[in-house]
């Protein structure tokens, strides 16, 4: 069975990009897919072909939450497409729930 991991430099690049440029998406993932609406911040700490781990700030401390993907990612391009689709879905769910909108485009 193939490894669920990306090459370390690839994983680091994708996580750095998400944490630097899409922190709002990380938070939306936790709220919607992690069902943790009290979260105030989230930082991606691991990313593999099966899911992502995020360090989450909540009112009483921090948690580490795993969000699985709905399919095994093929490559970095699939990761990008999947994360964008998840972000758009989460943004729609948050809008429907009456939560403040994200600034992601």
N, C-alpha and C positions, 0 to 999 in steps of 0.2 A: 504494500500500500504506500502511495507517495506521501511524503512528509506534509503535515499541515502548515508548516512554517514557510514564510517568505525568506529570501536571503536577508541576513541581518541588516545590511546597508539599505535594502529596499524597505524593510519594515521601519527602520529609523526615519528614512526620508518621509514615508507616508504619515507616520505618527507626528513628526515635527511639523509637517504641513497642516495636518488637522488641528494640532494644538495652537499653532501660530495664526492660522488663517480662518479656521472654522470652529472656534471654541463654542460658538452658539449651536452648531450642529451636534457637538459632543453632548451638550446639555439637553438638547431635544431628544437625542437617542435615549438618554437615561430616563427622562420624564415619560416618554411614550413606550419604548420597548422594555425599559426596566420598571415601568409603572411606579416611578419614584418622583412624584410631582413636587415634593418639598425640596428637591435638589436645587442648589444655587450656583454650582459650578461643576464642571467635569473635565478631566484631562485624560486623554488616551495614553495608556501605559503599555499595552501589548496589542498587536494586530496580527492575526494569522488567517489562514484560509477558511477557518470555521467560525471565527467570531473576533470580538474585541473586548479587552478589559479596560475599564475606565475607573479612575480614582475620582470619587464623587464627594463633593462638599454638601453636607446637610446641616440643618440648624444645630444638631448636637455632636458634630464631628465629621469624620470622613469614613467612607466605605469604599470597597473595591467590588465592582459589579461586572459580571460577564454578560455581554449581549451576543447571542449566537446569530449567525447569518441564516437566511432561509435556504441557502444552498452553499455548497463548497465552492469557494472562489477558485477560478482557473489561474488568474495571473493579476498583475498590478492594474491592468486596464479594467478587468472585471471588478476589482476592489473599488476603483474610482466610480464606475457606473453604479455599483451596489450602494456605496456610501451616499452618493448623490440622490439616488432613488429613495433610500431610507430617510434622508434628510427632508426631502419634499413630502413624503408621506407623513413624517412626524410633524412637520410644519402645518399640514392640513389638519391633522388630529388636534394639535394645540389650538388652532384657530377655531375649530368646531367646539372645543371645550371652553372657549372663551378666555384662553390664556393670552398673554402678550405675544405678538408676532416676532419672529426672528428677522434678522437683517440679511439672511443668506439669499443669494440669487441663483 
